[in-house]
Amino acid sequence: MSFEIVPATLARFDDVATMLGPKKPTSSVCWCLSHRIDSKTNRELVGPARGAYVRELCGRQVAPGVLAYDGDEVVGWAAVAPRAELPFARSRKYPHVDELEAWSLFCVRVRPGHRGQGIAHSLIEGATTYAFDQGAPVVEGYPADNAGAKVDLTMAYVGTRKLFEDAGYTKVADTDAVSGGFPRVVMRRLA
């Protein structure tokens, strides 16, 4: 199947909210901010303030990620941003491979009822292309190296090594991080 992948701009914020927001507006859910902002800010942003923060991100010149559509229906999200703007830049768990100004592809979500159709593959390709179009010399992902074992859906947002390999990424380093009990690795694709 073919899915349309587009930047998550302010005009598409309602679809971003569909993918990332809570059913109850006052709930404090991730909104894909856990790996985007420092832990202090992450703790301070509660309830509707989280969505407002993401709305502001969508209004910037560079979108905070991409959305996948099946016709007019939003079915997926992938977060991608310059690593220098993210906590990954300061993390000791995720090694810096070289001096290239890498972008990080750190979250892939597919709506329930739409999984198993190849949307995650389209999202990774679309997010990678978007980063390259913005001038990224390399894009990194930090998926679980699960060796084909099932990954709990709550932790599947990091992707799997195979998913990134299928998109032309190569493992370049191990990390000290885990997700869902599996070690995470650094996968890269050069522009």
Protein Blocks (a to p, Z undefined) as FASTA:
>chain_A
ZZddddddfklmmmmmmmmmcfblkbccfkommmmpcfklmmmpgcjllmmmmmmmmmpm
bdcbdcddehjbcfbdcddddfklpmklmpcklccfblcdcdddfbdcddehigonommm
mmmmmmmmmmmmnopabdcdddddeeopacdfklmmnopfklmmmnopacfbdcfbdeeh
iacddddddZZ
